[in-house]
Amino acid sequence: MAANRHSMSVGEVAERSGVAVSALHFYETKGLIASARSAGNQRRYGRDMLRRVAVIKAAQRAGVPLAEIKAALDALPAGRTPTVKDWAALAARWRAALDERIARLTALRDQLDGCIGCGCLSLTDCPLRNPGDTLGGQGPGARLLEP
């Protein structure tokens, strides 16, 4: 991308996207967004970066790790704004992982009051998940929190 009148400075992208300049620099170092350098060696961003930043923020709010966001964005054509169709494909790609995460968190929430993960905090008996402390012989720590 050549630096031109249609490109934006990092400050302009930050202001328009509501994302801190430091976060934009971080996204760039992780390969999530890209810039060109002006003749004065300033970062210049194409307008398509605004949509990419919006996709990144939406995905982060949904709990999608940055590595997965990068892999998904890498599958999109460079130099153009992600479309509604692109977003639908990205959302479908993440849906199963999000559903699984929601199920795990729901199960944890529902068990939180009565069970803190058999074996942790010197708990010797959990009638719900570890009757007779059968997991106590495996050592200290929570044994059943992760599938």
Stockholm file with secondary structure:
# STOCKHOLM 1.0

chainA/1-147         MAANRHSMSVGEVAERSGVAVSALHFYETKGLIASARSAGNQRRYGRDMLRRVAVIKAAQRAGVPLAEIKAALDALPAGRTPTVKDWAALAARWRAALDERIARLTALRDQLDGCIGCGCLSLTDCPLRNPGDTLGGQGPGARLLEP
#=GR chainA/1-147 SS CCCCTTCBCHHHHHHHHTCCHHHHHHHHHTTSSCCEECTTSCEEBCTHHHHHHHHHHHHHHTTCCHHHHHHHHHTSCTTSCCCHHHHHHHHHHHHHHHHHHHHHHHHHHHHTTTCSCTTGGGCCCBTTTBGGGTTGGGCSSCSSSCC
#=GC SS_cons         CCCCTTCBCHHHHHHHHTCCHHHHHHHHHTTSSCCEECTTSCEEBCTHHHHHHHHHHHHHHTTCCHHHHHHHHHTSCTTSCCCHHHHHHHHHHHHHHHHHHHHHHHHHHHHTTTCSCTTGGGCCCBTTTBGGGTTGGGCSSCSSSCC
//
